[in-house]
Amino acid sequence: MLRQLLATRFQRQLPDYLEGMVTVTAVRVSTDLSVAKVYVSIFNSKTDPEILVKRLNAHQKEVRTALAREVQLRKMPELRFFLDDTLDTAATINRLIEKVRSEDEERRAARGESEEQDGEVNIGRDDED
């Protein structure tokens, strides 16, 4: 519920201290409901996303107050914002995998092997009649 409220709020009315596209990727609320860790991704921003997350944390009380007006909870948790770099990490991993594949293809080509020959395993036994 908090993730949806925050996401809608950032989509409709981005505060002056933020820029770019802010996406709320996850919200983890402590068992006692006192703290909510809010993970955000920030795209198309000229400002370093880490700085924007610091700005969010500096303004967390006003965001929390605005949320409290929109929803009736027994206790509105303190908001702590964190940069979700999952997509960046996935992109880095994909680039590394592509680099390794490219290097493997170059090595195979240099040895005169095809991709099908590499890693080919013969399973079963030959018929001996």
N, C-alpha and C positions, 0 to 999 in steps of 0.2 A: 504494500500500500504506500509506504513512504517513497519507494523508488518511483512509482508511477506519479505521485504528487510532485516530487522534485523534477522529474523529467518533463512533465507538463509545464511546470513553472519556468524552467530554463528555456523551453521551446517558445513559449508565448511571450515571455517578458525577461529577456536577458539583462541582468543588472549592468550598470555603467562600468563597473570594475572588471567585467568579463568581456571577452571577445571571442569570435569564432563560433564553432558549433560544440556545445557542451552536451555530452551524452552520459546519463547515469547508467552505469553498467551493472551495479549491484549495491545492495544495502544490507549490512549485517548488524543486527540489533543484539545487544548483550541480553543475557537471560533476565536481568533485573530491569530491563528497559531504560537504563540510564544513559547509554551511549549507543549511537548509530554510526557505524563506519560506512561512509558513502564513497563508492569508487566511481570516478568519472574519467571519461576519455575526452580529449579536447582536440578538435581538428580545425584547420583553416584559420589558425591564429598566428599573428605576427609576433606575439609575445610567447616566451617560453612557457609551456604548459605547467612546469613546476611553480613558476611565479603566479600563474592564475590560480593554482590550487592553494597557494599561500594566501592569496587574496580571498578566496572562498572561506578559508579557515578564519581569517581576520573578521569576516562579516557573517560568521555562522550564527550569531545571536539573532540578527535581523531575519535571516532565512528561517531559522527555527520559529521565531515569533510569527512570521507570515504563515508558516505551515500550521501552527497551533490555531490560527484563525480559521483555517480551511477544514480541519479535521478535529473531531472530539476524541482525544485519547486520555486515558487516565493520567498518563505521564508522557510529555513530549521529550524524547531523548536528546541529549546533547549531540550535535552533529560534528563529526570529524571527517574531513574530506581527504581522499587519497587519489593519486593519479593511477589509473588502471592502464598499465602499459602492455597488456596481454596482446593486443593487435600488433604493436611494434615488435614485441618479442617473436610472435608468430611469423611476421614478415622477415625478420632477421634469420630465423631458422630456415624458412623457405629459400632465402637467398643462399645460405650456406649449403643446403641440400643441392640446389641447382649448380652451384660452383663445383661441388664434389662430383656430381653426375657429368658435368662438362669435362672435368679433368680425367675422369674414368674413360669417357669416350675418346678423348685425345690419346690416352695411353693405349687403348685397344686399337685405334687407327694406326698408331705408330708401330704396333706389333703385327698389324695385318689381320686382326681378329674382328669378327662381327659381334654385335651385342648378343645374338642368340647363342653363339658358341660359349661365351663367358657365363659360367655358372650352370652350364648344362649338366644334368645328372642323368645317368642311365639307370633306371630302376627296373628290377625284374631280371630274369636270366635269359640268356640266349638259348634258343631251341637247339639241342644237339641230337640229331637223328642219325 
